Amino acid sequence: MEIQNIIVGLIILAAVFYAVSLAWKKSKSFSAKSSCGNDCGCGEKSKNKAVNF
Amino acid sequence: MNKNRINSVDLKTTDFPADKDRNPPERYSSGVKSNNKNSRLVVALSGNPNAGKTTLFNALTGMRQKVANYPGVTVERKEGFWKLDKTESAALLIDLPGLYSLDAASIDEQIARDVLTGKLKNLRAPDIIVAVVDATNLERNLYLVTQLLEYKIPVVVALTMTDSAAKQKIGIDIKKLSRLLKVPVIAVNASQKKGLSELSEFVLNAVGSDLHIPTELISSEEDSGNSKIFIRYNFISQVFQETIKSKEPFVKTVSEKIDAVLTHRFFGLIILVGILLFVFQAIFSWANVPMDLLERGFGGLGDLIRSNLSPGLLNDLLVDGVIAGVGGVLVFLPQILLLFLFLSLLEDTGYMARAAFLLDRLMRGVGLHGKAFVPLLSSFACAIPGIMATRTIEDRRDRLATILIAPFMSCSARLPVYGLMIATFFAGQTIFGFISLGAVLMLSMYALGIIVAVIVAFILKRTLLKSPPPPFVMELPPYRMPNFRTVFQNMFTRAGLFLKRAGTTILAISIILWGLTAFPRYDVQAANSEVQSQIETSASVNNKETSKTDNGNESADTLQLENSYAGKLGHFIEPVIRPLGFNWKIGVALIASFAAREVLVSTLSIIYNVGKDSNEESDTLIKAVREAKNDDGSPTWTPLTALTLMVFFVLALQCMSTVAVVRRETNSWGWALFMIGYMTAIAYFAAFITYQGGRFLGFS
């Protein structure tokens, strides 16, 4: 097997692993906890500084 | 509006205490440190929203704080440790939600009442309350103080925003205020750490002291709720008149003069539409050059890798998967930056509140609560903070209605999709010779989201979530020069989040999608011979040319894609999306975009092999989309298809994070699933009407 094919396989596996772990984290956030997605910025806000009600 | 805006120059009364004034009055100095000798002193911090409570909390506790939720609800519970003096152990400081009153109408108010009465599990009633009072809005802030005084817990008033009050020429006689309220009052400036040690001193001395409620506030048991409110306001009026020093009569401020025009029920709306048109026009025209540069940059990077790396799967993955996928989304960064620059400017100048005020009549007309504005406005950036901001809405049904319509507001993730479609089919076209068609279309997409949200709210508030809208008073902040540091900070924070998303989620999805389009491998030799036979068959049957005849390699790529996992998935859903004018390739992009909306752009880049050809004329996604053909040779994309896709994206809920937040905020799977279902149905129906209606009217 060509080296390029092996590298591609590893990269795809890593991407799948990342996507699955992201989905797993997201599914955990479906429960009623006090956190939110980091991708919108509000998660970081609540972590780092006080939130104005 | 703001009755407190009184012209006075007596600023000495709001100065920070001189040494001689530092000792609090004797009656607060009984010296009892806590109700319970064995436990830590508990101090509750209470005040109106935006009174500077959080800044004071941060200044008092530093990094010694923790954030959690109150049990069973999504109201945030913030606690920290406040070192009152060197000898005392640190007090537990509880930051109560920002409140206007303690009437227990909203969840926040109920929680605050429960904290003050010690009804919460694992948290006893506070030993003392620090009431944060905004000096520029004394009259309004004092209402909460009068209610706090009734809880039979010592209160210390921390007067904030005294510098702003001084600028507005509001003079407050602090000593008199303290005498009338019968509690210690201290001016603090948390950001400059002024008055904090004095506040600690006042708190230590006031704990366990004798309580003296002003006689004017004492009401009998027979007094009704309304008469109690009347008694409080009478007292506040008296305190206000005796403590605020004014030397000049009340005059109309500049803000009020500007508001006469900008909040005019007719001209105000015209100005609002004009401002939004300008914003969108600027986004398109100003972002052109940097977007073009970025596009060329990614094209050049792709060519560099293509020519320096030996041909093979890795070469294809890097160029067609990573660079085309992530680069396709990243070229929209200038538009995102400009959008947030304008949103931050409008917010920081105070105009956003006016826009909300202008649309208030419309919202009230459909039965939505006035407080729904802030969550809906936030949703233009991202639906997640918007949905979280609905916590301030008291009525559960009003709150649910707002949550259910928030994702209709066009968030920044939709911008790359709108940007691609507009740039491909409507760029350079104008209306009346000067208004960009792209800007008008963009504004129309934002307006479509608002209109559908209003219609849905109207229906929900008359069926599933029936309840009368409560009265609402909106506070308009004064106009001010924007703080450019805040504006740019906000802009770059958003840009950072966009880049982070592109470098993580979109990168991973691009790689996976490339894998789905590249596997299983299709035999190119067999493909080419199949193409040749198709050419011959096609030529012998009729003279119609198909795209497959143009280029052998392109045909092999098409066959590879068609026979890949992604191709099979696209073909599977094609019958459902065909009535919308979408073929199976768009279907693949649509499925992928349910993870995140921007993924549509990266998927199209991968599907159309952007970057495959080194020919400069054909290496952009825009060109690839324009030239894409169906199997019968007809163009895949037309202006009507582009419009239909945009309509679908305005209305569909394609964001897993939003679903997660809805589930959490409503504490129900039912509402989250209902939201996915009804939004997808509306999106499909609206896209169907757009496409079929357009065709019926003769558009292609």
Boltz contact constraints between the chains, C-beta under 6 A:
constraints:
  - contact:
      token1: [A, 4]
      token2: [B, 312]
      max_distance: 6.0
  - contact:
      token1: [A, 4]
      token2: [B, 313]
      max_distance: 6.0
  - contact:
      token1: [A, 4]
      token2: [B, 314]
      max_distance: 6.0
  - contact:
      token1: [A, 5]
      token2: [B, 313]
      max_distance: 6.0
  - contact:
      token1: [A, 7]
      token2: [B, 314]
      max_distance: 6.0
  - contact:
      token1: [A, 8]
      token2: [B, 313]
      max_distance: 6.0
  - contact:
      token1: [A, 8]
      token2: [B, 314]
      max_distance: 6.0
  - contact:
      token1: [A, 8]
      token2: [B, 317]
      max_distance: 6.0
  - contact:
      token1: [A, 12]
      token2: [B, 511]
      max_distance: 6.0
  - contact:
      token1: [A, 12]
      token2: [B, 515]
      max_distance: 6.0
  - contact:
      token1: [A, 15]
      token2: [B, 508]
      max_distance: 6.0
  - contact:
      token1: [A, 15]
      token2: [B, 511]
      max_distance: 6.0
  - contact:
      token1: [A, 15]
      token2: [B, 512]
      max_distance: 6.0
  - contact:
      token1: [A, 18]
      token2: [B, 508]
      max_distance: 6.0
  - contact:
      token1: [A, 19]
      token2: [B, 508]
      max_distance: 6.0
  - contact:
      token1: [A, 26]
      token2: [B, 656]
      max_distance: 6.0
  - contact:
      token1: [A, 26]
      token2: [B, 660]
      max_distance: 6.0
  - contact:
      token1: [A, 29]
      token2: [B, 660]
      max_distance: 6.0
  - contact:
      token1: [A, 30]
      token2: [B, 660]
      max_distance: 6.0
  - contact:
      token1: [A, 30]
      token2: [B, 663]
      max_distance: 6.0
  - contact:
      token1: [A, 32]
      token2: [B, 664]
      max_distance: 6.0
  - contact:
      token1: [A, 32]
      token2: [B, 667]
      max_distance: 6.0
  - contact:
      token1: [A, 34]
      token2: [B, 69]
      max_distance: 6.0
  - contact:
      token1: [A, 36]
      token2: [B, 384]
      max_distance: 6.0
  - contact:
      token1: [A, 36]
      token2: [B, 661]
      max_distance: 6.0
  - contact:
      token1: [A, 37]
      token2: [B, 384]
      max_distance: 6.0
  - contact:
      token1: [A, 37]
      token2: [B, 657]
      max_distance: 6.0
  - contact:
      token1: [A, 39]
      token2: [B, 501]
      max_distance: 6.0
  - contact:
      token1: [A, 40]
      token2: [B, 382]
      max_distance: 6.0
  - contact:
      token1: [A, 40]
      token2: [B, 384]
      max_distance: 6.0
  - contact:
      token1: [A, 40]
      token2: [B, 385]
      max_distance: 6.0
  - contact:
      token1: [A, 41]
      token2: [B, 497]
      max_distance: 6.0
  - contact:
      token1: [A, 42]
      token2: [B, 384]
      max_distance: 6.0
  - contact:
      token1: [A, 42]
      token2: [B, 385]
      max_distance: 6.0
  - contact:
      token1: [A, 50]
      token2: [B, 54]
      max_distance: 6.0
  - contact:
      token1: [A, 50]
      token2: [B, 58]
      max_distance: 6.0
  - contact:
      token1: [A, 52]
      token2: [B, 54]
      max_distance: 6.0
  - contact:
      token1: [A, 53]
      token2: [B, 97]
      max_distance: 6.0
  - contact:
      token1: [A, 53]
      token2: [B, 98]
      max_distance: 6.0
